[in-house]
Amino acid sequence: MTTLKAHSNLLVLQVCVKSDIEMITNALAGSEVAYAMLTTKYRQRIYRFLRRRINDDAQAEEVTQDVFLDAFRDLKSFRGESQLYTWLCTIAVRKALRQPFNSLKSEIEMINYVTPESLLITKQTVEQIFEIGNKLPSKQLKALYLKEYHNLCYADISVILRCSPLYAKKLVHMAKKTIRKEMND
C-alpha cells in the first residue's frame, strides 16, 4: 500500500512538473494564457510565502507582483533543475531581503513632496537602519555598505574584504536579513 501511494505521488509530481514545463514552453512562445495560468497557479502560494517574511499585506502584495514580473522577464533562464515554485521562492527571497532598502529609496525619492510628517518618517527610518547597522558585525556592515551604497559586485567586495565571493554574498544576505527582522519587530 505504501509503495502504491509513493508511486502515485510521484506520478502526480511528474504530471505537475510536466504541465509547468509545458506552460513555460508555451509562455516562452508568446502565449499570454500560459503566463496567466502560471501566475494563477503560484500567485497565492508566493504571496503567503512572502507574507510570512514581510509583516505588511500591501508590501507583500507589491513584492509578489515584482516576483512575477522578474520571473516572466527571466523565464528563459529557468533550467528546470528544480520545481518552478522553488525558483519563484528564490526570486521572492531576494526581493524580500531588498524590501527595507527599496522602501527607504522610495521614501527618499518622494523628497519632492516633502511634508513635515514624511520628513520625520524618513528621518526615523534612516536612523533606525543606521542604529541596526551599527549593531551588525563589522564584516557584514562593510559588505552591505559596499553592495548597497557603492553598488559593487560580490567579486569586488570579496577582494576588499579578503574573502570568497560566496562568503561576501552571505555577509550581505545575513546583514539584510538582520535589518529586515529588526525593522519588522
Buried (B, 14 or more C-beta within 10 A) or exposed (E): EEEEEEEEEEEEEEEBBEBBEEBBEBBBEEEEEBBEBBBEBBBEBBBEBBBEBBEEEEBBBBBBBBBBEBBBEEBEEBEEEEEBBEBBBEBBBEBBBBBBBBBBEEBEEEEEEEEEEEEEEBEEBEEBBEEBBEEBEEBBBBBBBBBBEEEBEBEBBBEEBEBEBEBBBBBBBBBBBBBBEBBEE
